[in-house]
């Protein structure tokens, strides 16, 4: 009997992708036969994106170049519906702090109730546990150095966005 392939989905806005995200993508790619990094559209969400969805996809792809078994694509709507459409066996979620866990635990239970999809929690490497896209944007907006938080191509893209005054629309 052939072994079934496992497919995980790591959903998020990734605005922008950070070293913490990259760490989780690399580790989750080792758990699943295939990992889909699902870049969420933010319409209707209370987030104000800096980057468009295609820009976020490009930044992620460049950040994980060479990592096998990873697909980066966008999705809209409920993550459980997306997981079902893509045949995922589990969602991957990063948990940095206790406050993340409380929210993620609530979402995991909701998702399981709605679609019987499991959630796997991964903690980032301790050197990335404090990094968030929100912090990266705030530091960059105030002209601080974000080199320790994101790859060079992401740093340049963030800096260019703030220099031009353009945001995703």
Secondary structure, 3 states (H helix, E strand, C coil): CCCCCCEEEEEECCCCCCHHHHHHHHHHHCCCCEEEEEEECCCCCCCCCCCCHHHHHHHHHHHCCCCCCEEEEEECCCHHHHHHHHCCCEEEEECCCHHHHHHHHHHHHHHHHHHCCEEEEECCCHHHCCCCHHHHHHHHHCCCCCCCCCCHHHHHHHHHHHHHCCCCC
